[in-house]
Amino acid sequence: MAILLLLALMAGHFLIYKPLIVPRLPSLHSVPHLWWLGAFAPQLIVFVVFGIGLKSWRDLIIFSIVAASIQQIFGYVLWTWNEPGHLKSFEAPVFDWTVGLLAVALMSAIFFSAGFMIAKAMKRNLKLA
């Protein structure tokens, strides 16, 4: 999961956000929501696919913490490289690595939960059939 999530983060930033969204920013008042969905789609796919494979709520918590750590470290690396979209990130290190990490873990848990619930519904439907 960790390697695929890292690849998804890199794809979202280097193949979608930076080449497709950043050049259009000067002409936009705000980035359209569908564009954000496109930029985050690779990692959302990883969350849902691995969420389907989770066996318990304990696994969900562990995966969420690991995923949040990977996302925070990736964001920190982009910040150190002065990448677009990350120039103002990590200006409050204590906050970013405590509350920020918790917030990202909760968001990750929500997306993993989507896959987890899909799997539960699929199993329930198979039992009924």
C-alpha angles and dihedrals in degrees: 000000000000095000093045091048090050090049090048091051091050092047092049093050105033101032102033115016102038101040100031108030106027096059090054096048097094091060095047131081088202136352111264115247093239090058090054089049088053092049092050096038096097094056093040089056090052091050095050095043094049091040088060089057096051115116102195145007087257089061089049091056093047093047091047093053092046092046092048091051091050092048093048093048091047090049090049091052090050089049092052089050091050091237119178112269093025103066094106096037123112096019090134103045097183091052094042095052096043115029092018092052091048092050092050090047090053092049090048090050090054092055094042087050090058090060092041091054092046089055092048091050091048091051091048091050092049091053091051094050 
